[in-house]
Amino acid sequence: MSKPIVAIVGRPNVGKSTLFNRIAKKRVSIVEDIPGVTRDRIYMEAEWTGHEFTMIDTGGIELESSDRITSAMRQQAQLAIKEADVVVFVVDCKTGLTAADEDVATILRNADKPVLLVVNKVDSIKDENEIYEFYNLGLGDPLPVSAVNALNMGDLLDKIVDNLPSEPQIAENSDEIKVAVIGRPNVGKSSLVNALIGEERVIVSDIPGTTRDAIDTHFNKDGTDFVLIDTAGMRRKAKIDMPVERYSVIRSLRAVDRSDVVLMVIDAVDGITEQDKKIAGYAHEAGKAVVIVVNKWDLVEKDGKTSLRFTETIRGELAFMQYAPVLFASALTKQRVHRVTELVKYVAEQHAMRVATSVLNQVIEDAVAINPPPTDKGKRLKIYFATQPDVKPPTFVFFVNEPEIMHFSYLRFLENKLREAFGFEGTPLKLVVRGRKEDE
């Protein structure tokens, strides 16, 4: 199931990103030191009292627009209404109520979504006396917080969790391979879906963002059941709002959460963009299998090394996703489209592969013999044994004497040896290090 979306909106300089980062620190997790994973996040996986959700910093979503700040603010509010399950509306205690705040509040009051009014930069008792004017926004009781000083963060997270939607119980076919088709607007996602299923199931237009809603398309290919989660869908022309298309990333996050395999569609003419990197990073961290499809390959002038150079560019831009196979195709001419389902099925199998413990430990022993573990202050790391407790993604736990000695570069070496031995093409691997004393 996709995680609930919590969108943070507010005019510039009210502290949206500071609040976003403060909540991120509430989640205790291992941060991968992987080159190429963008640190300019617009999303963050959060957990509070056992409830998981995805936070979106609308200030981090790029708007290619010369509109006034008020117009951009209105677009952010529209995003929150259309896409989020809970909206956190941030205002600034220091500057007080502004016309831009009132403009967005007017939109949010009419939204059929929970809205939490958060007054940021409340750093003293004196500041608390300044929050009452925000009652004029008509959005209920304002919650005073200080993102910088972590004031009332627990109260805010409690309110967020209280307003999250309950998870519906949906029966799913466990044998179906769920495939999310993602990519920025106008890269040919809908055309690719139509080419895969062999019919015009999804409306196609050369206007970026013609489609907005996620559509599930079920089909069978060579005896395998697939469901395509297209992050584009049908909508009436009257509903098209071009600036908001920059927020199509939110739809992609939902689709990735629900999928087994991600088809990352890239425009062969335009290449990889920052939004592509962000979504690819999300798919990687979510542990999804990935196939990179370079669409519109028919429009590229080629020589004998064009595909090689393009692949090298992809590997450089998406350095954290070296495991993902790259397919050059054209949804328009159907060039190599038949290979998409073959690759999806293959990486789905790799994603669900389980290795016998005895075989796994033999590979690790051989790797250690080739390249001994690192030492720290005269103490050498010892790897006692490894096991694979989970799949999707394949997860490996290494029991060692001193976990802190396990450098990420050596962990990367072990990952490479696992890939050499077993493949795991198209899927990230999750490697966990746990301490264990020799006498245990």
N, C-alpha and C positions, 0 to 999 in steps of 0.2 A: 504494500500500500504506500501511496505517496504521503510524505510528511506534511502536516499543516504549515501554511506559509504565514509568517508574521512580518509585515512591512513597516519599516520606520520611515515616516514622512515628516517634513518640516522645512521651513525656509533655511537658506544658507546660514551657517555660523551659529546655529542653536545647539550644536553638540551632538548631531545624529551619529556621526562616525565614532565619537568618543563613547557614546552610549553603546553602540554596536560592539566596539572593542571590549568595553567593560564586561558585557554579558558573555562575550567569547571566552573571557578568562574564568568564567564560572564553570566551564566544562573542562574537566581534567582528562587529557588525552595525549597520546604520543604524537608529536609533530614530526612529520617526515622531512628530512633534510634532502630534498630532491631537487636538482637543478631544473629550472623551467616551469615549476608550479608557480603560477602568478600569486604574488602576495597582495596585490591590489584587489582584495576580495569584495564582491558585492553580496556574497551570501555567507552564511555561517550556520553550521549544524549546532544546535543548542539542546541541552537537556536540563530539566528542572523537576525534582521530585518524581523521577521516573517517566516523565513525559518528554518526548522528543519532538522537535519542530525545527523548521528552517527559517532563519531570520534574513531579511533582505534589506540592505542599506540602499534606499532609493537614491541617495546622494552619490553613490558609487556607480550608478548605471549611466552610461554615456548618453548625452543628448546632443546630437548634431543639429543644433538649432540656434539661431540668433535672436530668438524671442526674449522678451523681458523676463526678469526673475519671477514675476507674478504668474506669467503664462507657464513657465517651467514648473512652478509650484502646483499649478492647477493640474498639469499633466501627471505629476507624481501622485496627487490625490486620486485622480482617475485610475491610475494603476492600482492603488491600494483597494479601491472599491471593486474593481473588476477581477483582480487576481488573488488578493490576500484573504486569509480566513480571519485574521485579527490585524487591526491597524493601530500602530503606536504613533500618535501625533505629538511631536516634540515642539515645545515653545520655550522661549528664553525669559527667565525671571529678571535678568539684568536689564534687558531693553524693554520689557513689558509688552503689552498687547499691540500688534501692528495691523495695518490694513491687509497685509499678505496673509497673516494668521486668520483673519476674519474671512477672507476669500476662500481659503481651503476649508475652514470650518463649515461654511455654507454647503459645500459639496458633501462633506462627511456627515453632516446632520441628516441628509437625505439618503444616506447609504444604508443598505440592509446588512451591515456588517458591524461587529463589535469594534468600538473606537475607544482607545485609552488615551486620555489627555494627560500628557506628562510635562510638567514644568521643570526644566533643567536649570542647572547652575544655582540651586538653592543650597548655599554653603554656610548659612548662619540662621539664627532665629530671626534676625531682622529681615532676611530674604524671605522667610516663610510668610511674613506679613504682606508680602507683595504678590502673593499668588491669587488673591481673591478676585482681582479684576478679570482673571481668565474664566470665571463662572459666566461671564458675558458671552462666551463662545457657545453656550448651550450644549455642551458635550459632557455634562455630568461633573462629578467632583474631580478637580485637578489633583494629580499626585505629584507632590514635590520630590525631586530627586537631585542628586549631584553625581553625574557620571564620573567626574574627576575624583571625587572623594568616596565613591561607592555608597552614598547615602540612599537608603530605601531601595536598593537593588533587589533585595529579597521580596519586598512588597510588590514591586513591579512584576517580577517573574511569577509571583503567586497569582496576580491578576491576569497575566497572559495565559497561564495554564488554565485558570478558571473559565476562560472564554474560548479555549480551543474546542473545535468540533469533536464530537464523539466519532470513533472509527466505525464506519459501516461494515457489516459482515457480508462480504461478497464471495460467492463460490467461484473458484477459478480452476481451469483445466491445468493441472500440474504438468502435463506433458507438452503443453504449448510453449513455444519459445517466444517470449515477449520482447519485441524489438522497438526501441525508441529511435525515431528518425529525427535527429536534431541538427541544428545549424542556423546561421543567421538568416534573415529574410532574403528571399529571391535567389537562393543557391540551388533551387530545384528539388526541394524535398517532396512536394506534392507530385511533381512529374515523376520522380523516382518511385514513389508509392504506386502510382498508376501503372508504371512500366513493370513493376514487380508482380502486381496482381492481374495485369493484362486487361484492365478496363478503366474507364474514366470514372473512378469512384470518388475522387477528390477534385474540386474545381481548381483549375490551373490558370494563372494569370501572370503576365510579366510585371505586374505592379507589386513591389515589395510589400509583404504583409497582407495580401489579399485574404489570407486565411488566418484565423485566430484560435479556434477551439481545437482541443485534442480530440482526434477521432480514432477509434479502435477498429481496425480492419482485420478480420479473421480470414485466413486462406490456407490451403494445403498445397504443398509443393513436394512432389516425389515421395509421398507418404509421410511427410513431416508437417505437423500443424504449427502455424505461425500466427501471431497477432502483431500487426504493425501499429504502434502508437505514434501517429503522425502529429507533430507539434504544430502543424498547420491544419486548418479545418475550414468549413464553409461558414460564411456570414453574409448578410445583406450589404450591398454597396453603401447604403446609408449609414451603416455602422462603422465604416472604415475611418479611422482616426490616425493619420500617418505618423505624427510624432510619437504616439504611444507604441508604435511598432518597435521602437528601440527597447521596449520592455518585454519583448517576446522571450527573452532569456528565462523569465519566470515560468512560462509554460514548459520550457525545456527541462527545468529542474524537476518539475512534477513528473514529466515523462521518464526522466532518468531513474527516479525513485521506484517507478513501477516496473522497470524493465529488467531483463536478464542480459540483453546485448544492446549496445548503443551503436547506431550507424551515425557516425560523425560526418556530415555532408559538407564538403568544402568546394567553393567555386574555383574552378581551374584558372579562370581569368583573373579574379581578384586576389586569390591566395588566402592566407590565414590572417584573421583579424584578432584584436584583443578580446572581443566577445567570444570568438571561437576558443581561445585559450582558456577563458574562464569556465566555459561549459565543459570543455575537455578535462580541465582540472577537477571539476565537480564529479564527473563520471569516474575519473581515476580514484578519487578519494572515497567515492561510494562503493568502490570495488566491483564495478561493472565490466563485463567483457566489451571490447571495442573493436569496430572495423571502421577504418577511415576511408570514405568514398570521395574521390576527387571527381566531381561531376562537371559536365560541359567540356569534357576532354576533346570533343570534336572541334571546339572553337580555338584550340591552341595550335600555333604553328610548331611543327616538331622537326627534330633531327634525331640522330641515333642515340643521343644521351638526354633527351628532354625529360623523360620519366625519371631517370636516375637523379638528375639535378633537382627535380621537384620533390622527390622522396627525401633527398638530403636536406632540403629546406624544411620539410615537415618535421624531420627528426631533430633539426636544430631548434625550431620554434616550439615543438612539443617534446622537449627532451625527457620529460617524465613518462612518456608514453611510447618508449622504444619498442614495446612488445606488440603494438597494434599493427596488423597487416594493412597495407595501403593498396586500394584498388582504383585504377583509373577507368572511368566509365562515362557514358553519355545516356541520360534518360531519354533524350530526344531521339537518338538514332538506335537506341537499345544496345549500344556497344558494351559488352561485358556485363550487362545487367543480370544475365543468367548466373553469373558467378557470385552475386551478392548473397543469395540464399545459401549457396554452398559454403561460403565463408562464414556466414552467420551460424549455420549448423555446426561447423567445425569449431569455432571459438566458443560456442555454447558448451560443446563437449569438453573442451579444454578447461573451461570455467568450472565445470562440475567434476573434474578429474580427481580421483583419490589415489594416493600412493601407499603401498604397503609399508608398514613401519620398518620392517627388516630391510627392504630395498632402500628406503629413504636414508636410514642410518649408514648403510654401506656407502652411499653417495657422499654423505657428509664426512665420513671417515677418510674417503679418498681425497676430498677437497682439503681437509685439514692436513693430510700428508703432503699435498702439493704446496700449500701455503699455510704454515702454522699460524694459529691465532695470535693476536697482539698481546703485548705485555704492558704493564703499568707499574712503575716503581718496583720493578723486579718480580712482579707477580704476573704469571701467564694465565690467560683465559683458558678454561677447560670446558669443552662441550661434552657433556655426559651422554645425552641422547636427544633425538628430535622426534616429534610426532605431528601428524596432521589431524587436528580435531574437527576441521570444517572445510566446506567447499563454498563456491560462489561468494567471494573469491576463495581459491585455495589458501588455507591458513596453516602456517607451520609454527610450532612452538619449540624453541630451543632451550633446554635446561642446562644452565651453566653454573660455574662456581661464583663468579663475580659479574653480574649483569652490566655494571657501570663500565667495565673494561671493553665491552663489545662496541667497537667503533662502527659508525654507520657505513664506513667504506668496506669493512670486513663483512658486514651484513649484506652489503651489495654484492660482494664477491660470492657469498653463499647463494644468494638469489640467482646469480648468473650460472652457477654450477647446477642448480636445480633446473633451470631452463635448458641447459645443455643436455641434461640427462632425460628430462621428461617432456620438454616442449613448452607447454603452458602458453602457446601463442595466442595473442589476443586478450589475455587476462592479466590483471595485476595480481601480485602475490602479497599476502599479508604475513609478515614475519614478526613474531613475538618472542622476546627474550625473558626468561624467568630464572630466578636464582634457586640453586639447590646445593646443599652441602654434601660432601662426599659420603658421609655416613648415613644419609637419608635413604 
